[in-house]
Amino acid sequence: MNGGERVPPGDVAPRFPGFDVLDQADHWDDATRSVVLSRVHALPPIRFFTPEEEAAATCLLDRLMGQDDDLDPHRIQLVRMVDGRLAERETDGWHYDSMPQDDQAWRDSLAGLDADARDRYGRSFAECGLEQQRELLSAIHGSDQERWHGMPPKQVWSLWTRYAATAFYSHPEAWNEIGFSGPAYPRGYKNRGVDKREPYEVPDARPSDDPVRGRRG
């Protein structure tokens, strides 16, 4: 993609150097290509979140997925992807019976984040610095309380991370980061088997980082 290769958080170089999944777009059918490219070029405007909720959700989602550089040209606009799901009521099809429906749970939990930030730092969550935001989130993640602003903290954390991970790993930038070559339809695969690659795939530049390989010895 334009602007150089994405550098994952904490890494010094891409794990799959030179790989760009969008180079394969011509091999996808029209419907697949339209869906994937819309995640890059045609995300809808914010329709669900209020401006205050959007600000808090943007920071929350970016902290959860390690997107700490606002100027990174490869930064995925997670808040717009999550907002689109909530606006269309595209949930996972279930929710904890101790939690509100997902749309209300998002509103309530973002309000809780802002309340915690104001109590502790005198400003909204979005106005806090990175370390302050991390401390606030760590307190929720590590909480042993039964309720946080009326909701079980572990289930709030599940709500946030499910939406964040679904948005992040549906985006071509994340596919580049993990070496995923995108939809195989309609072309399919030619080389099947462990460690087999298609001609357009790129070998892992740091295979020793793979915990599965490490366990194999």
Residue pairs with C-beta under 8 A, 6 or more apart in sequence:
1 20
1 22
1 40
1 74
1 172
1 173
1 176
2 73
3 73
3 74
4 73
5 14
5 17
5 18
5 74
5 176
6 14
6 72
6 74
6 173
6 176
6 177
7 13
7 14
8 14
8 15
8 66
8 177
9 66
9 67
9 68
10 66
13 205
14 176
14 177
14 205
15 177
15 178
15 179
15 204
15 205
15 206
15 209
16 176
16 177
16 178
16 179
16 202
16 203
16 204
16 205
17 202
17 205
18 202
19 176
19 179
19 201
19 202
20 176
21 172
21 175
21 176
21 180
21 181
21 182
22 36
22 37
22 40
22 172
23 200
24 181
24 182
24 200
25 33
25 36
25 37
27 187
28 36
28 182
28 183
28 185
28 186
29 185
29 186
32 183
32 185
36 172
36 182
36 183
39 81
39 170
39 171
39 172
40 171
40 172
40 173
43 77
43 80
43 81
43 84
44 80
44 83
44 84
44 87
45 80
46 54
46 79
46 80
46 83
47 83
47 84
47 87
48 83
48 84
48 86
48 87
48 103
49 57
49 79
49 83
49 86
49 106
49 110
52 110
52 114
52 124
53 106
53 107
53 110
53 111
54 79
54 83
55 124
55 125
55 126
56 110
56 113
56 114
56 124
56 125
56 126
57 79
57 82
57 83
57 106
57 110
58 78
58 79
58 126
59 125
59 126
59 128
59 133
60 110
60 113
60 125
60 133
60 137
60 160
60 164
61 67
61 78
61 79
61 82
61 160
61 163
61 164
61 167
62 68
62 75
62 78
63 130
63 133
63 134
63 137
64 137
64 160
64 161
64 164
65 76
65 78
65 164
65 165
65 168
67 75
67 76
67 78
68 130
69 75
74 173
76 167
76 168
76 171
76 173
76 174
78 164
78 167
78 168
81 167
81 170
81 171
82 106
82 163
82 164
82 167
84 90
85 91
85 163
85 167
86 102
86 103
86 106
89 103
91 101
91 102
92 102
92 162
95 101
95 102
95 105
96 152
96 155
96 158
98 151
98 152
98 155
99 105
99 151
99 152
99 155
99 156
99 159
100 108
100 151
102 159
102 163
105 151
105 156
105 159
106 159
106 163
108 149
108 150
108 151
109 149
109 151
109 156
109 159
109 160
110 125
111 149
112 148
112 149
112 151
112 156
113 125
113 136
114 124
114 125
115 149
116 125
116 136
116 139
116 140
117 123
117 124
117 125
117 127
117 128
117 132
117 133
117 136
118 124
120 132
120 136
121 128
121 132
125 133
125 136
128 136
140 148
140 153
140 156
140 157
141 153
141 157
143 153
143 154
145 153
146 152
147 153
148 156
168 174
169 175
169 178
172 182
174 180
175 181
175 182
179 201
179 202
179 204
181 198
181 200
181 201
189 198
190 198
190 199
191 197
191 198
197 203
204 210
207 213
208 214
